[in-house]
């Protein structure tokens, strides 16, 4: 089921990082848009995320739910 909030629709696209950075693994990039973007497909809300709102632009964005740490943050702390 496609996630919508007011006029905004959640889209996702797979992006492959450059070689040497994170082994070139494909990553899912999520973004909101009012119009149909050139790339990306409408998608569901990913697990472990919730919606936040930019106060200035009133644009929605995805953020981790409280109590859940991102893999990136755990990697940084594990190195210390």
N, C-alpha and C positions, 0 to 999 in steps of 0.2 A: 504494500500500500504506500503510495507516495505521501510524504510528509509535507503539509502546507500549514503556514501560519499567516493569517490575514491574506495579504497579496503576495507573500513570499513563498517560493517553492524551494525545497532542498534538492540540490543536484550533487552528483558525485562523478568523478572521472578518475581513471587510473593513470598515474604519472610514474614513469620510470626515471629514477635519479641517474645522474651521470655515473659512468664507471668509476670505481674506486671509492665512491661515497655510499656507504651502507650496501656495498656489494651490488649496486645497480638493481636492487629489488623494487618491484612495482609497489607503489603506495596509493591508497585511496585518498583523494582530496575532496572534501565536502565544502559546498558553498551555497549560499542562498541567492536567488535572483527573482526579480519580478517578471522578466522576459525570458524567452527561450534562448539559452546561450549557444554559441557556436559549437562548443564541445561539452560533453557531459550529459548524463541521463537523470531524470527524476528518480529519487530513491527514498528508502525508508530511513527513519532515525536510527543511527547506529547504537548498539548497546553500550551502556556506560557513559552516555553523554546526555546533556540537558541543554536547553536553550537559554542564552543570555542575550541582553539587548544593549547596544551602544547608546548611551544616554544622549549624545550629541546628534547622531545621525538616525537614531531609532531603527537601525538595521540589526536583524537577529544574527547570532553566531552560535556555533557549537562550543560547549566547554565540558570538561570532565565533571562528572557528578562528584559531590563532596564525599571524601573518604576513599576515593579511587585515585591512585597515583599513576601517572603516565609512565610508560616504559622508558621514555627519554629521561624523566626525572630520576627514576630508579637507577639508571645507568650512571648518571652523573654522581649520585650519592654513593654508589658502590665503589667508585674509583678512589674516593677519599680515604 
